[in-house]
């Protein structure tokens, strides 16, 4: 049973999310602020932490910075819809993904499961059977390993969030085929969460930027204006 630490100063979130995670089979520890969580982590680390960014005493950014000095355990940030700068900074500091408030708890559960699978793979734990979603995907210069949540382009590592990874995987699985924004929304979110076209466009924009950090000539993701996106194998 994986142990999840949930850190947020909103008691309603602590109560509702912890109940959902426990129903999904996780062991959950809740903390009202970053300092309280850090004190507990210094005694024993959980398998994963879900952190609010804005908290009293010690915020999520400070807590993440302290954690990354001693552990690579997965960390998901909970952010408000206006915290894009904090999201970018958090990812640079070592957060693995973020989920915007208000959020679907089912979406959060899926993000947690994805990152725990990656952690298991890094620790040498692999599933008994391989599926289309878990096997290594090779498309020209692109290699994607879903279990390890690892992406390389021309041999260079590219660090993606879970959402970015899922979008790239969906496009690269069917090179040359167009994926509409609605189809990509279904990949990255669930039917309890409303996102508009600009959200998908923003994810694709950040995805392209990260790929171009590995290769300034990267152009495999094509925009078809008014239709969607497709992956062109190079």
C-alpha positions in Angstrom: 0.0 0.0 0.0 1.5 3.3 -1.1 1.6 6.1 1.4 0.6 9.6 0.1 1.2 12.8 2.0 -1.4 15.5 1.4 -0.4 19.0 2.4 -2.9 21.8 2.2 -4.2 24.5 4.5 -7.8 23.9 3.2 -9.3 21.4 5.6 -12.1 20.6 3.1 -9.6 19.5 0.5 -7.7 17.4 3.1 -10.9 15.7 4.2 -12.4 15.0 0.8 -9.2 14.1 -1.1 -8.0 11.8 1.7 -11.3 10.0 1.7 -11.1 9.4 -2.0 -7.5 8.2 -1.9 -8.2 5.8 1.0 -11.1 4.4 -1.0 -8.6 3.8 -3.9 -6.4 1.8 -1.5 -3.8 4.4 -0.5 -2.6 5.2 2.9 -2.9 8.9 3.5 -1.3 11.3 5.9 -2.6 14.9 6.0 -0.8 18.1 7.1 -2.0 21.7 7.4 1.2 23.5 6.4 4.6 22.8 4.9 6.5 23.0 8.2 4.3 20.4 9.8 4.8 18.1 6.8 8.6 18.7 6.8 8.9 17.7 10.4 7.0 14.5 9.7 9.1 13.8 6.5 12.3 14.2 8.5 11.2 11.2 10.6 9.9 9.1 7.7 9.3 9.9 4.0 6.0 8.9 2.3 6.0 7.4 -1.2 4.6 10.6 -2.8 3.6 14.1 -1.7 0.7 16.2 -3.0 1.4 19.9 -2.1 -0.6 23.1 -2.2 1.7 26.0 -3.2 0.3 28.8 -1.0 0.4 27.8 2.7 1.2 29.4 6.0 4.5 28.9 7.9 6.2 27.1 4.9 4.7 27.2 1.4 4.9 24.4 -1.1 7.9 25.9 -3.0 10.0 26.0 0.2 8.9 22.5 1.1 9.8 21.1 -2.3 13.2 22.8 -2.2 13.9 21.1 1.2 12.7 17.8 -0.1 14.8 17.8 -3.2 17.9 18.1 -1.1 17.4 14.5 0.1 14.8 12.7 -2.0 13.5 12.2 -5.6 10.1 11.0 -4.5 7.3 12.1 -6.8 5.7 15.5 -6.0 2.5 16.9 -7.4 1.5 20.5 -6.9 -2.0 21.8 -6.4 -2.2 25.2 -8.0 -4.9 27.8 -8.6 -5.8 28.7 -12.2 -3.8 31.9 -12.1 -0.5 30.3 -10.8 1.2 29.7 -14.2 4.4 31.4 -13.0 4.4 29.2 -9.9 3.8 26.1 -12.0 6.8 26.8 -14.2 9.0 27.6 -11.2 7.8 24.5 -9.4 8.6 22.2 -12.3 12.1 23.7 -12.7 12.6 23.1 -9.0 11.7 19.4 -9.4 8.0 19.0 -9.1 6.8 16.1 -11.3 3.4 17.5 -12.2 0.6 19.9 -11.2 -3.2 19.8 -11.0 -5.2 23.0 -11.1 -7.9 23.8 -8.6 -10.8 23.2 -8.8 -9.9 19.7 -9.9 -11.5 16.3 -10.4 -10.4 13.9 -7.7 -10.4 11.1 -10.3 -7.9 13.1 -12.3 -5.7 13.5 -9.3 -5.8 9.7 -8.6 -4.7 9.0 -12.2 -1.8 11.4 -11.9 -0.8 9.7 -8.6 -1.0 6.2 -10.1 1.0 7.3 -13.2 3.9 8.7 -11.1 3.9 5.8 -8.8 4.2 3.4 -11.8 7.2 5.5 -12.9 8.7 5.3 -9.5 8.3 1.5 -9.4 10.0 1.2 -12.8 12.9 3.3 -11.7 13.2 1.0 -8.7 13.2 -2.1 -10.9 9.5 -3.1 -10.3 7.8 -3.9 -13.6 4.3 -5.2 -14.3 3.7 -8.9 -15.3 2.1 -7.9 -18.6 2.8 -5.2 -21.2 0.1 -3.1 -22.7 0.0 -0.5 -25.5 0.1 2.2 -22.9 3.1 0.7 -21.0 5.4 -0.5 -23.8 8.3 1.6 -25.0 7.3 3.7 -28.1 9.9 4.5 -30.8 9.1 7.0 -33.5 12.2 8.1 -35.4 14.3 10.2 -33.1 11.7 10.0 -30.3 11.7 7.3 -27.6 9.1 7.2 -24.9 9.1 4.8 -21.9 5.7 5.1 -20.1 6.7 3.0 -17.1 9.7 5.2 -16.4 8.0 8.4 -17.7 11.1 8.9 -19.7 11.4 10.8 -23.0 14.5 11.1 -25.2 14.9 13.0 -28.5 18.0 12.2 -30.5 19.4 10.6 -27.4 18.8 13.7 -25.2 16.6 13.5 -22.1 13.4 15.6 -22.2 11.6 16.2 -18.9 7.8 16.4 -19.3 4.9 16.7 -16.9 2.4 13.8 -16.9 0.0 15.8 -19.0 2.6 16.7 -21.6 3.7 13.1 -21.7 0.2 11.8 -22.3 -0.4 14.3 -25.1 2.9 13.5 -26.8 2.2 9.8 -26.5 -1.3 10.1 -28.0 0.1 12.0 -31.0 3.1 9.8 -31.5 1.2 6.5 -31.3 -0.5 7.4 -34.6 1.9 9.4 -36.7 0.3 11.3 -39.6 -3.2 11.1 -38.0 -4.9 14.2 -36.8 -6.0 14.5 -33.1 -8.6 17.1 -32.5 -8.4 19.2 -29.3 -11.4 17.4 -28.0 -9.6 14.1 -28.4 -6.5 15.4 -26.7 -8.7 16.7 -23.8 -10.0 13.2 -23.4 -6.5 11.9 -23.1 -5.2 14.5 -20.6 -8.3 15.1 -18.5 -11.5 13.3 -17.6 -15.2 14.1 -18.3 -15.6 15.8 -14.9 -13.2 18.6 -15.8 -13.9 21.4 -18.2 -11.0 22.8 -20.1 -11.1 25.1 -23.1 -9.1 24.9 -26.4 -6.5 27.3 -25.1 -5.6 24.9 -22.3 -4.6 22.2 -24.7 -2.8 24.8 -26.9 -0.8 25.9 -23.9 0.2 22.4 -23.1 1.3 21.8 -26.7 3.2 25.1 -26.6 5.2 24.1 -23.5 5.7 20.6 -24.9 7.2 22.0 -28.1 9.4 24.4 -26.1 10.8 21.5 -24.1 11.5 19.4 -27.2 13.2 22.4 -28.9 15.5 22.7 -25.9 16.8 19.3 -26.9 16.8 20.1 -30.6 16.2 23.7 -31.9 15.0 22.2 -35.2 12.2 20.1 -33.7 9.1 20.3 -35.8 7.4 16.9 -35.4 4.2 18.3 -33.9 2.2 20.1 -36.6 -0.7 22.4 -35.9 -3.7 22.2 -38.3 -5.5 25.4 -37.5 -9.1 24.9 -36.6 -8.7 21.1 -36.6 -6.1 20.0 -34.1 -2.5 18.5 -34.1 -0.7 15.6 -35.6 2.7 14.0 -35.2 4.9 13.7 -38.3 7.6 11.0 -37.9 11.0 12.4 -38.9 
